[in-house]
């Protein structure tokens, strides 16, 4: 857990450098109330905001995990999956890719006010058009950034995105994880000192690692070579300290998942 805290501190330090150079939101009056908004609603600001949520999600999930609240951590992990996809998707045009109509729709809805009648939300008429997750995953797969072909890459992202969706929607099989096998009663104050807590501590490694990779991607996209190089060194430290590596043959992994088990 101490190593994970080191990761979060490192990511925050890197984020503060980029935040300092980014435009600062200004205070405005919005329907007779004060609010802060960005004057420029561009791809870079959206990426910065999504990165802020990713780092905040790592911090909050680590606190919950220390008390054994695995169900709630599962919900946060699901949001981190989407934040990562969003950052890579938004970065496509900034890294030589096409700025598609989907990007325009995404930005329009991302920066849209929650209500068009702030004085009476009940009377507000607007709806937020969320871009379907499959559309973003397809754009990432077709971009060909990974080592998988577009079809397998899209299916791989879809499978991973479903892993924690049961925690978000509260399906029965996920809620049953809260049952204490000793007395068959629900554990309502987390699941400390259980196998589930240990499993999520192991799973947290993945999100820490992806946080480092995300920072590498954003620092490269924004033109911060010093931060990028520090991320490369920190990734090596993280792999050495944890005894695990994020490197692997994605094609072999997918072939293994697609193959039928031997009887």
Secondary structure, 3 states (H helix, E strand, C coil): CHHHHHHHHHHHHHHHHHHHHCCCCEEEEECCEEEEECCCCCHHHHHHHHHHHHHHHHHHHHHHHHCCCHHHHHHHHHHHHHHHHHHHHHHCHHHCCCCCHHHHHHHHHHCCCCCCCCCCHHHCCCCCCCCCHHHHHHHHHHHCCCCCCHHHHHHHHHHHHHCCHHHHHCCHHHHHHHEECCCCEECCCCCCCCHHHHHHHHHHHHHHHHHHHHHHHHHHHHCCHHHHHHHHHHHHHHHHHHCCCCCCCHHHHHHHHHCCCCC
